């Protein structure tokens, strides 16, 4: 296969795997004032009819204040997401925490071109012990799609503390969208991620 043909095939597969950044493995806590968190993950995406290829995603979160983060995330599905996270319940030492995390996402779609999604999600977490944290994240998503502009659902997972401020996360998402005036589970994601917190005094 010629290089040009291979490149066109690769880009077609990448574009056909386009989807929203639904699974971000967020806890209910902010990263802390002036701290930085880097994270990366690989996620499989699918619907009731088919399973898509893997999607790669990288994120950066910066602690503007103790209870407020600003973040940006990029995805191999040709999307960029910007978010602002506000911790409403708990602090850095509490076992339970809850935040409000609105976001805007821009994506290049092969069928409708460049479009914007609006996300509102509520990440929350509960620390079982010093190593394991349960994550749950209800979310609403609005996209400029004629048949299914709205979707609701949530993510869940387990975050595992590793050495050197590294965390490993395993989890997934389920979302439903209206089809023929009925809500049906139509999308899912599952994946594996890693986080690294940089504490800056």
Sine and cosine of phi, psi and omega as CSV:
sin_phi,cos_phi,sin_psi,cos_psi,sin_omega,cos_omega
0.00,0.00,0.75,-0.66,0.01,-1.00
-0.91,0.41,0.46,-0.89,-0.04,-1.00
-0.86,0.52,-0.66,0.75,-0.01,-1.00
-0.89,0.45,-0.68,0.73,0.01,-1.00
-0.91,0.42,-0.64,0.77,0.03,-1.00
-0.89,0.45,-0.67,0.74,0.00,-1.00
-0.89,0.45,-0.68,0.73,0.01,-1.00
-0.90,0.44,-0.64,0.77,0.02,-1.00
-0.91,0.41,-0.68,0.74,0.01,-1.00
-0.88,0.48,-0.72,0.70,-0.01,-1.00
-0.91,0.41,-0.58,0.82,0.03,-1.00
-0.90,0.43,-0.71,0.70,0.03,-1.00
-0.88,0.48,-0.68,0.73,-0.02,-1.00
-0.89,0.45,-0.70,0.72,-0.01,-1.00
-0.94,0.35,-0.61,0.80,0.01,-1.00
-0.93,0.37,-0.33,0.95,0.03,-1.00
-1.00,0.00,0.20,0.98,-0.04,-1.00
-0.88,0.47,0.70,-0.72,0.08,-1.00
-0.33,-0.94,0.23,-0.97,-0.01,-1.00
-0.95,0.31,0.38,-0.93,0.08,-1.00
-0.99,0.13,0.99,0.12,-0.09,-1.00
-1.00,0.05,-0.60,0.80,-0.09,-1.00
-0.95,-0.30,0.94,-0.33,-0.06,-1.00
-0.86,-0.51,-0.01,1.00,0.08,-1.00
0.82,0.57,0.74,0.68,-0.01,-1.00
-1.00,0.01,0.68,-0.74,0.19,-0.98
-1.00,0.00,0.06,-1.00,0.02,-1.00
-0.99,0.17,-0.06,1.00,-0.05,-1.00
-0.98,-0.18,0.56,-0.83,0.19,-0.98
-0.98,0.18,0.16,-0.99,-0.10,-1.00
-1.00,0.09,-0.20,0.98,-0.02,-1.00
0.99,-0.17,0.55,-0.84,-0.09,-1.00
-0.84,0.54,0.78,-0.62,0.07,-1.00
0.95,0.31,0.05,1.00,0.05,-1.00
-1.00,0.04,0.32,-0.95,-0.01,-1.00
-0.76,-0.65,0.69,-0.72,0.09,-1.00
-0.83,-0.55,0.79,-0.61,0.09,-1.00
-0.95,-0.32,0.65,-0.76,0.00,-1.00
-0.58,-0.81,0.45,-0.90,0.08,-1.00
-0.58,-0.81,0.45,-0.89,-0.02,-1.00
-0.39,-0.92,0.37,-0.93,0.15,-0.99
-0.86,-0.51,0.74,-0.67,-0.12,-0.99
-0.72,-0.69,0.71,-0.70,0.14,-0.99
-1.00,-0.06,0.67,-0.75,-0.06,-1.00
-0.84,-0.55,0.62,-0.79,0.03,-1.00
-0.35,-0.94,0.09,-1.00,0.07,-1.00
-0.78,-0.62,-0.13,-0.99,0.04,-1.00
-0.91,0.42,-0.38,0.92,-0.09,-1.00
-0.99,-0.11,-0.51,0.86,-0.13,-0.99
-0.39,-0.92,0.27,-0.96,0.05,-1.00
-0.93,-0.36,0.77,-0.64,-0.01,-1.00
-1.00,0.08,0.05,-1.00,0.09,-1.00
-0.98,0.22,0.16,-0.99,-0.01,-1.00
-0.94,0.35,0.53,-0.85,0.02,-1.00
-0.85,-0.53,0.71,-0.71,0.00,-1.00
-0.96,-0.28,0.61,-0.79,-0.10,-0.99
-0.59,-0.81,0.65,-0.76,0.07,-1.00
-0.77,-0.64,0.60,-0.80,-0.08,-1.00
-0.70,-0.72,0.46,-0.89,0.12,-0.99
-0.74,-0.67,0.77,-0.63,0.05,-1.00
-0.85,-0.52,0.73,-0.68,0.01,-1.00
-0.84,-0.54,0.75,-0.66,0.00,-1.00
-0.99,0.14,0.99,-0.14,0.03,-1.00
-0.93,0.37,-0.69,0.72,0.09,-1.00
-0.69,-0.73,0.06,-1.00,-0.04,-1.00
-0.87,0.50,-0.54,0.84,-0.05,-1.00
-0.89,-0.45,0.37,0.93,0.01,-1.00
-0.59,-0.81,0.79,-0.61,0.09,-1.00
-0.89,-0.46,0.50,-0.86,0.24,-0.97
-0.90,-0.45,0.67,-0.74,-0.08,-1.00
-0.63,-0.78,0.31,-0.95,0.10,-1.00
-0.63,-0.78,0.58,-0.81,-0.04,-1.00
-0.65,-0.76,0.68,-0.73,0.05,-1.00
-0.86,-0.51,0.50,-0.87,-0.08,-1.00
-0.74,-0.67,0.51,-0.86,0.07,-1.00
-0.93,0.38,-0.17,0.99,0.09,-1.00
-1.00,0.10,0.36,0.93,0.08,-1.00
0.89,0.46,0.74,0.67,0.05,-1.00
-0.72,-0.70,0.48,-0.88,0.07,-1.00
-0.78,-0.62,0.75,-0.66,-0.03,-1.00
-0.83,-0.55,0.72,-0.70,0.09,-1.00
-0.88,-0.47,0.69,-0.73,-0.07,-1.00
-0.64,-0.77,0.35,-0.94,0.12,-0.99
-0.78,-0.63,0.84,-0.54,-0.10,-0.99
-0.93,-0.36,0.79,-0.61,-0.03,-1.00
-0.86,-0.50,0.90,-0.44,0.02,-1.00
-0.99,0.16,0.85,-0.52,-0.09,-1.00
-0.97,-0.23,-0.49,0.87,-0.06,-1.00
-0.77,-0.64,0.72,-0.69,0.06,-1.00
1.00,0.06,0.03,-1.00,0.07,-1.00
-0.64,-0.76,-0.22,-0.98,-0.06,-1.00
-0.92,0.39,-0.38,0.92,-0.03,-1.00
-0.99,-0.12,-0.27,0.96,-0.08,-1.00
-0.96,0.29,0.47,-0.88,0.00,-1.00
-0.98,0.21,-0.59,0.81,0.04,-1.00
-0.96,-0.29,0.66,-0.75,0.03,-1.00
-0.56,-0.83,0.50,-0.86,0.00,-1.00
-0.60,-0.80,0.66,-0.75,0.00,-1.00
-0.71,-0.70,0.33,-0.94,0.17,-0.99
-0.96,-0.29,0.75,-0.66,-0.14,-0.99
-0.67,-0.74,0.99,0.15,0.09,-1.00
-0.97,0.24,0.48,-0.87,-0.05,-1.00
-0.46,-0.89,0.42,-0.91,0.13,-0.99
-0.85,-0.52,0.69,-0.73,-0.05,-1.00
-0.80,-0.61,0.75,-0.66,0.10,-0.99
-0.95,-0.30,0.73,-0.69,-0.01,-1.00
-0.63,-0.77,0.62,-0.78,0.12,-0.99
-1.00,-0.03,0.93,-0.37,-0.05,-1.00
-0.96,-0.27,0.69,-0.72,-0.04,-1.00
-0.92,0.39,-0.30,0.95,-0.07,-1.00
-0.98,-0.20,-0.62,0.79,-0.07,-1.00
-0.87,-0.49,0.13,0.99,0.05,-1.00
0.98,0.22,-0.46,-0.89,-0.02,-1.00
-0.98,0.22,0.79,-0.61,0.01,-1.00
-0.58,-0.82,0.23,-0.97,-0.08,-1.00
-0.88,-0.47,0.67,-0.74,0.14,-0.99
-0.94,-0.35,0.53,-0.85,0.07,-1.00
-0.91,-0.42,0.77,-0.64,-0.01,-1.00
-0.87,-0.50,0.61,-0.79,0.22,-0.97
-0.72,-0.69,0.89,-0.46,0.02,-1.00
-0.68,-0.73,0.37,-0.93,-0.14,-0.99
-0.81,-0.58,0.99,0.12,0.02,-1.00
-0.94,0.35,0.70,-0.72,0.06,-1.00
-0.64,-0.77,0.43,-0.90,-0.06,-1.00
-0.48,-0.88,0.42,-0.91,0.04,-1.00
-0.69,-0.72,0.84,-0.55,-0.02,-1.00
-0.99,0.11,0.93,-0.38,0.02,-1.00
-0.93,0.37,-0.64,0.77,0.04,-1.00
-0.34,-0.94,-0.29,-0.96,-0.06,-1.00
-0.94,0.34,-0.21,0.98,-0.07,-1.00
-0.90,-0.43,-0.57,0.82,-0.13,-0.99
-0.93,-0.37,0.73,-0.69,0.03,-1.00
-0.77,-0.64,0.77,-0.64,0.08,-1.00
-1.00,0.04,0.72,-0.69,-0.01,-1.00
-0.90,-0.44,0.69,-0.73,0.12,-0.99
-0.63,-0.78,0.69,-0.73,-0.15,-0.99
-0.56,-0.83,1.00,0.02,0.13,-0.99
-0.90,0.44,0.55,-0.84,-0.05,-1.00
-0.51,-0.86,0.58,-0.82,0.18,-0.98
-0.89,-0.45,0.65,-0.76,-0.04,-1.00
-0.72,-0.70,0.71,-0.71,0.08,-1.00
-0.85,-0.53,0.78,-0.63,-0.01,-1.00
-0.72,-0.70,0.47,-0.88,-0.03,-1.00
-0.98,0.21,0.88,0.47,0.05,-1.00
-0.92,-0.40,0.77,-0.64,-0.14,-0.99
-0.88,0.48,-0.69,0.73,-0.10,-1.00
-1.00,0.04,-0.55,0.83,-0.07,-1.00
-0.71,-0.70,0.94,0.35,-0.02,-1.00
-0.96,0.28,-0.37,0.93,-0.06,-1.00
-0.91,-0.42,0.59,-0.81,0.16,-0.99
-0.57,-0.82,0.59,-0.81,0.04,-1.00
-0.75,-0.66,0.47,-0.88,0.00,-1.00
0.17,-0.99,-0.51,-0.86,-0.02,-1.00
-0.13,-0.99,0.25,-0.97,0.04,-1.00
-0.89,-0.45,0.43,-0.90,0.07,-1.00
-0.50,-0.86,0.47,-0.88,0.00,-1.00
-0.06,-1.00,-0.08,-1.00,0.03,-1.00
-0.80,-0.60,0.78,-0.63,0.09,-1.00
-0.97,-0.24,0.75,-0.66,-0.07,-1.00
-0.88,-0.47,0.85,-0.53,0.02,-1.00
-0.96,0.29,0.74,-0.67,0.05,-1.00
-0.91,-0.42,-0.19,-0.98,0.01,-1.00
-0.98,0.19,0.49,-0.87,0.11,-0.99
0.93,0.37,0.61,0.79,0.01,-1.00
0.89,0.46,0.36,0.93,0.13,-0.99
-1.00,-0.03,0.63,-0.78,0.10,-1.00
-0.81,-0.59,0.64,-0.77,0.09,-1.00
-0.95,-0.30,0.69,-0.73,-0.05,-1.00
-0.78,-0.63,0.71,-0.71,0.09,-1.00
-0.80,-0.60,0.76,-0.65,-0.02,-1.00
-0.08,-1.00,-0.18,-0.98,-0.01,-1.00
-0.23,-0.97,-0.01,-1.00,-0.08,-1.00
-0.65,-0.76,0.46,-0.89,0.19,-0.98
-0.74,-0.68,0.71,-0.70,-0.01,-1.00
-0.70,-0.72,0.54,-0.84,0.05,-1.00
-0.83,-0.56,0.54,-0.84,-0.01,-1.00
-0.73,-0.68,0.48,-0.88,0.01,-1.00
-0.95,0.32,0.80,-0.61,0.10,-0.99
-0.76,-0.65,0.84,-0.54,-0.02,-1.00
0.81,0.58,0.70,0.71,0.05,-1.00
0.91,0.41,0.32,0.95,0.07,-1.00
-0.78,-0.63,0.57,-0.82,0.10,-1.00
-1.00,0.03,0.81,-0.59,0.01,-1.00
-0.71,-0.71,0.54,-0.84,0.10,-0.99
-0.93,0.36,0.90,-0.43,-0.11,-0.99
-0.82,-0.57,-0.25,0.97,-0.06,-1.00
-0.70,-0.72,0.56,-0.83,0.12,-0.99
-0.56,-0.83,0.43,-0.90,0.12,-0.99
-0.65,-0.76,0.54,-0.84,0.15,-0.99
-0.52,-0.86,0.51,-0.86,-0.07,-1.00
-0.12,-0.99,-0.15,-0.99,-0.07,-1.00
-0.72,-0.69,0.69,-0.73,-0.03,-1.00
-0.64,-0.77,0.24,-0.97,0.06,-1.00
-0.67,-0.74,0.58,-0.81,0.00,-1.00
-0.78,-0.63,0.53,-0.85,0.08,-1.00
-0.71,-0.70,0.85,-0.53,0.00,-1.00
-0.99,-0.16,0.77,-0.64,0.07,-1.00
-0.94,-0.33,0.95,-0.31,-0.02,-1.00
-1.00,0.05,0.84,-0.54,-0.06,-1.00
-0.89,-0.45,0.89,-0.45,-0.04,-1.00
-0.98,0.18,0.00,0.00,0.00,0.00
